Amino acid sequence: MKAYRLLTGKDNSGFCHRVTEALNNGWELYGGPSVTFDPVRGHVVCAQAIVKDAPERVYAPNIKLGDL
């Protein structure tokens, strides 16, 4: 199975730590990051797609992707 996730969050060290944690758990970056400005909250929001091969798993809609 190949898994896909889209991490999103405020552009700060917390977001970077979430991406770093995913990379250290076997996920790989999929494309470059995307950023936009949230005028209501007054901050930049980042998004980064990540993918992971999990050949031992079979896809099912109820899989918790963060636990892979």
PyRosetta script that sets phi, psi and omega in degrees:
from pyrosetta import init, pose_from_sequence

init()
pose = pose_from_sequence("MKAYRLLTGKDNSGFCHRVTEALNNGWELYGGPSVTFDPVRGHVVCAQAIVKDAPERVYAPNIKLGDL")
pose.set_psi(1, 141.4)
pose.set_omega(1, 171.1)
pose.set_phi(2, -110.1)
pose.set_psi(2, 126.7)
pose.set_omega(2, -177.6)
pose.set_phi(3, -105.0)
pose.set_psi(3, 150.9)
pose.set_omega(3, -179.6)
pose.set_phi(4, -132.2)
pose.set_psi(4, 137.1)
pose.set_omega(4, 173.5)
pose.set_phi(5, -137.9)
pose.set_psi(5, 153.7)
pose.set_omega(5, 173.2)
pose.set_phi(6, -121.9)
pose.set_psi(6, 109.8)
pose.set_omega(6, 177.2)
pose.set_phi(7, -86.2)
pose.set_psi(7, 134.7)
pose.set_omega(7, 178.1)
pose.set_phi(8, -135.1)
pose.set_psi(8, 155.3)
pose.set_omega(8, 176.2)
pose.set_phi(9, 167.6)
pose.set_psi(9, 172.8)
pose.set_omega(9, 177.1)
pose.set_phi(10, -59.3)
pose.set_psi(10, 139.7)
pose.set_omega(10, -179.8)
pose.set_phi(11, -73.4)
pose.set_psi(11, 90.5)
pose.set_omega(11, 177.9)
pose.set_phi(12, -151.9)
pose.set_psi(12, -176.7)
pose.set_omega(12, -177.7)
pose.set_phi(13, -65.1)
pose.set_psi(13, -29.2)
pose.set_omega(13, 177.9)
pose.set_phi(14, -60.4)
pose.set_psi(14, -42.8)
pose.set_omega(14, 177.6)
pose.set_phi(15, -64.1)
pose.set_psi(15, -44.8)
pose.set_omega(15, 179.3)
pose.set_phi(16, -60.7)
pose.set_psi(16, -38.0)
pose.set_omega(16, 177.8)
pose.set_phi(17, -66.6)
pose.set_psi(17, -36.8)
pose.set_omega(17, 177.7)
pose.set_phi(18, -63.9)
pose.set_psi(18, -43.1)
pose.set_omega(18, 178.1)
pose.set_phi(19, -65.8)
pose.set_psi(19, -44.5)
pose.set_omega(19, 179.2)
pose.set_phi(20, -60.6)
pose.set_psi(20, -42.6)
pose.set_omega(20, 177.9)
pose.set_phi(21, -60.6)
pose.set_psi(21, -45.0)
pose.set_omega(21, 179.2)
pose.set_phi(22, -61.1)
pose.set_psi(22, -43.5)
pose.set_omega(22, 179.0)
pose.set_phi(23, -61.2)
pose.set_psi(23, -38.6)
pose.set_omega(23, 180.0)
pose.set_phi(24, -76.7)
pose.set_psi(24, -9.9)
pose.set_omega(24, 175.1)
pose.set_phi(25, -103.2)
pose.set_psi(25, 18.4)
pose.set_omega(25, 173.3)
pose.set_phi(26, 96.0)
pose.set_psi(26, -2.8)
pose.set_omega(26, 177.3)
pose.set_phi(27, -77.9)
pose.set_psi(27, 154.5)
pose.set_omega(27, 178.4)
pose.set_phi(28, -124.7)
pose.set_psi(28, 147.3)
pose.set_omega(28, 176.7)
pose.set_phi(29, -63.2)
pose.set_psi(29, 142.4)
pose.set_omega(29, 176.2)
pose.set_phi(30, -123.4)
pose.set_psi(30, 96.8)
pose.set_omega(30, -176.2)
pose.set_phi(31, 79.4)
pose.set_psi(31, -176.4)
pose.set_omega(31, -179.1)
pose.set_phi(32, -91.0)
pose.set_psi(32, 168.7)
pose.set_omega(32, 178.1)
pose.set_phi(33, -73.6)
pose.set_psi(33, 161.4)
pose.set_omega(33, 175.7)
pose.set_phi(34, -125.8)
pose.set_psi(34, 143.9)
pose.set_omega(34, 178.6)
pose.set_phi(35, -134.0)
pose.set_psi(35, 151.4)
pose.set_omega(35, 175.4)
pose.set_phi(36, -149.6)
pose.set_psi(36, 165.2)
pose.set_omega(36, 178.8)
pose.set_phi(37, -105.6)
pose.set_psi(37, 129.1)
pose.set_omega(37, 176.1)
pose.set_phi(38, -95.1)
pose.set_psi(38, 102.5)
pose.set_omega(38, -176.1)
pose.set_phi(39, -69.2)
pose.set_psi(39, -24.8)
pose.set_omega(39, 179.7)
pose.set_phi(40, -70.3)
pose.set_psi(40, -44.7)
pose.set_omega(40, -179.1)
pose.set_phi(41, -91.2)
pose.set_psi(41, -15.2)
pose.set_omega(41, 176.6)
pose.set_phi(42, 73.1)
pose.set_psi(42, 33.4)
pose.set_omega(42, 177.0)
pose.set_phi(43, -146.7)
pose.set_psi(43, 165.4)
pose.set_omega(43, 178.7)
pose.set_phi(44, -81.7)
pose.set_psi(44, 138.8)
pose.set_omega(44, 177.5)
pose.set_phi(45, -114.6)
pose.set_psi(45, 132.7)
pose.set_omega(45, 179.6)
pose.set_phi(46, -107.7)
pose.set_psi(46, 154.6)
pose.set_omega(46, 172.0)
pose.set_phi(47, -138.9)
pose.set_psi(47, 137.9)
pose.set_omega(47, 176.9)
pose.set_phi(48, -139.8)
pose.set_psi(48, 121.9)
pose.set_omega(48, 176.2)
pose.set_phi(49, -81.6)
pose.set_psi(49, 141.3)
pose.set_omega(49, 176.9)
pose.set_phi(50, -135.9)
pose.set_psi(50, 151.8)
pose.set_omega(50, 178.4)
pose.set_phi(51, -133.7)
pose.set_psi(51, 157.5)
pose.set_omega(51, 178.6)
pose.set_phi(52, -150.2)
pose.set_psi(52, 134.3)
pose.set_omega(52, 172.2)
pose.set_phi(53, -83.7)
pose.set_psi(53, 130.4)
pose.set_omega(53, 177.3)
pose.set_phi(54, -134.1)
pose.set_psi(54, 73.2)
pose.set_omega(54, -173.4)
pose.set_phi(55, -61.9)
pose.set_psi(55, -21.7)
pose.set_omega(55, -179.4)
pose.set_phi(56, -80.7)
pose.set_psi(56, -8.1)
pose.set_omega(56, -177.0)
pose.set_phi(57, -107.2)
pose.set_psi(57, 153.3)
pose.set_omega(57, 173.8)
pose.set_phi(58, -114.2)
pose.set_psi(58, 133.1)
pose.set_omega(58, -176.8)
pose.set_phi(59, -63.5)
pose.set_psi(59, 138.6)
pose.set_omega(59, 171.0)
pose.set_phi(60, -148.1)
pose.set_psi(60, 145.2)
pose.set_omega(60, -176.3)
pose.set_phi(61, -60.2)
pose.set_psi(61, -20.4)
pose.set_omega(61, -177.4)
pose.set_phi(62, -94.2)
pose.set_psi(62, 6.8)
pose.set_omega(62, 179.0)
pose.set_phi(63, -65.9)
pose.set_psi(63, 134.4)
pose.set_omega(63, 174.5)
pose.set_phi(64, -87.1)
pose.set_psi(64, 101.3)
pose.set_omega(64, -173.2)
pose.set_phi(65, -61.2)
pose.set_psi(65, -32.9)
pose.set_omega(65, 179.3)
pose.set_phi(66, -66.5)
pose.set_psi(66, -16.7)
pose.set_omega(66, 179.9)
pose.set_phi(67, -91.0)
pose.set_psi(67, -2.6)
pose.set_omega(67, -179.6)
pose.set_phi(68, -72.1)
pose.dump_pdb("model.pdb")
